[in-house]
Amino acid sequence: MLEIKDLNVSYGMVNALKGIDLKVNDGEIVTIIGANGAGKSTTLMTISGILKPKKGYIKFNDVDITKKPAQNIVDMGICQVPEGRRIFANMTVIENLEMGAYLRKDKMVKSDMEKVFHLFPRLKERHKQIAGTLSGGEQQMLAIGRALMSKPKVLLLDEPSMGLAPIVVQDIFKTIKGINEDGTTILLVEQNAKMALSIADRAYVLETGNISLEGAASVLKDDERVKKSYLGG
């Protein structure tokens, strides 16, 4: 469904990604784990069209999207929940969700908003509340809900557990698993390797712009190198 080949991305003279290969199959949860500065967020932003690679390509359902503008990529069915949530803080919850559906022209927006409210009942309770006054966990729910309003085929999640209490993290990851089971393919970037590997089908370990390990998540979580570096083992 999503294929990355020989992807090279730089910030000025700094090579952030050094020729990585990655694929995501239809219906999977694939996670990328790694330390800060490994290139995880850069990978998602390049898929989203926010960054442009120096070399390599990205294909979505066999269509080359490497040079497509970000809004076209969203329209094709790839949507990113950015690191730090990046909600519209001065708008209400419902206005944020409506912004997620900005590019849509179908008549199912209202029913899809009800699905988001079913997924996150707290957002329905606070639908008229200014988004910037929500708790961190509620803002993360809103960021995911806003992305779902674009009806993505692939959902890109960048550090959804960042800054959240452990009990909220459990709820967020349970919801991510449910979104996948409802038919949305997910590419997850996450520093909480234990949680990410617990819900993923496959995983990639990214180190300083290179893929150092890849395989089934169930296998990598028992790999001694992963345990030592990312699981505290």
N, C-alpha and C positions, 0 to 999 in steps of 0.2 A: 504493500500500500504506500509506504514511504521509504525511499531509498536515498541514501547519501553515499557519494563516492568521491574519495580523494579530496575531501573538503579542506581548504586552506583559508584561514581568515586572519587578518592582521589588524592591529591598532597601531598605525604608524610603522615603526620599526620592530614592534613586538609581535611575534607570531603566536596568536592565541590558539589556533587549531592548525595541526601540522599533518594534514592529509588523512583525516579520519574516514572510515567506512562504517556505516550503520544502517540497519533496516528495521522497519516496524511492519509487522504483518497485520492484516485486517483482524480486528477483534482482540488484539493483544494489549496487555499493559507491559511496556518496556521501560525500564528505569536506567538512568545514567547517574552513577554515584562517583564521588571524588571530592577532594579537598577544595577549599577556597582557591580561586584562581586557576583551576584545572581546565576551564573552558566550557563548563556545563551550560551556563546561561548564554554564552556566545553561540553555542550550537542551536539553542532554541530561537534566539533572535535572528539567526541566519535563515533557519527554516521559515520563520515568519516574514522574512523579507525586510526586516529592520536593518540588518547588516548585509553587505554584499561580499561574497568570497573573492579571493584573488585567483583561486583555482578550484576545480572540481564542480560537481553538479548535485542538485537535489531534484528528485522526481517524485511526484505524487500521482498515484494511479497511472504510471507510465508517461505522465506529462511533465516536461522539464519546467520547473517553477523557479529556477535559480535566479533569473533576472526579473521576475514578475514583481510589481509593486505590492506592498503589504496589503492594501485593501482588496486587491484581486485574489490574493492567497486566502484571505478570510472568506471571500465570496465563494471560493472553490471548496471550502469545508475544513480549513485548518485555523484554529483559534488558540491564542496563548493567554494563560493566566500569568501575568508577570510577577517576578519576585517583588515582594513588598506590597502586593495587592493592587496598588495604583488605581483605586476607585476614584470616582468624581466626588470628592469630599463635601463640596458645597451643594450637591444635588441630593434629592431624596432617594431612598432605596428603589422605589418604582421607576424613577427617572433613570437611574443607573441601569436597571434591567432593560428599559426601553432603548437606551443607547446601544446595548448589546445586539438589538434587533434592527439597528439603523439601516443596514444594507438589504434587509429582507423586503420582499414585495408580495409575499403570500398572505393568506388570511388566517394563519394558524398562530399568530403571535400571541394572542390573548390566551389560547389554550396552553401554549408552551410556557407562558408566565405562570399559569396555575400549576404546571408540572414542577417548576422551580420552587414555588411556594409549598408544594407537597414534599419536595425533597428537603427544603429548609423552612420548616414552619415558623421559625423565629423571624425570618424575613417578612413573612406575611403579617405577623404581629407588629412589625416595625416598618411597614411599607411606606408610611408617610414621614418617617424619621429622616433627618439629615444624615447622610451616610458617614460623615466624618465623626459623628458622635457615637457610632457603634463600637462595640468591643473589638479587639483584634480578631477573635474567632468569628464574630458576625461579619466583619469586613472580608474575611477570607471566604466565607459562604457567599457573600455578595459578589466577590470577584469571580468565583466559579459560576454562580448563577448567571452573571452578565455574559460570560463566555458561552454558556449553554444556550443563551437566547439567540446566538448566531447559528444554531443547529449544526455544530461541528461534526465532521466525520472523524477528525483527529483532534484531540484536546491536548495541548502542550501545557504542562503544569511546572512552574518554576518555584521550587522551594515552598510548597504549600504549608509546611509545618513551622516556618520561620517565626520566632517570637511568640509562639502559642504555648499555653499550658499543656502538660502531657495528656490530660483527660480530653482536651479539645482536639489535640492531635489524633487521638484514637478515633474520635467521631469523624474528623475530616477524612482520614484514610478509609474508614468504613464507607463513607459516602462515595469516595473515589472508586472503590471497588464496585459499588452499586451502579454508578454511572457507566462503568465498563460493562457490567452484566446486562445493562439495558441497551447495549449495542454501540457505544462510543469507544473507539480505539484511543489509547492514552500513551503519551510519551512523558515520563515523569523525571524531572531533575530534583534530586533530594539529597541533603547532607545527612539526614537521619537514615543511614543505610539499613539499619535493622528493620524499620517500618517499611521502607521502600521494597526491600527484598521479600518481605512477608506477603506482599500483595502482587508483585510483578511475576510475569511469565518468564521474561528474559531480562538480562542486565548487561550493561557495559560499565567498565571501570575506566574513567578518564583521568589521566595524570599528565599535567603540564602539556596539554594539547594533543596527547596521543592516547589511543585506546590500548590499555595494557592487558586487560582481561575482558572476555565476553563469554556468555553462555547462559544456561538455564539459571534462573534466580535461586532455585532450590539447591543447585550445585554450588554456586558462588558463595552463598551464605555459609557453607561448610568449608570453603577454601581457606587454608591457613593464612595466606597472604591477605585476604579480605578481612578475616577475623582480626588479624594483628593491626591492620591499618585503619579499619573503619568500624569494627564491631566491638572494640575494646577487649578482644580476646588474646 
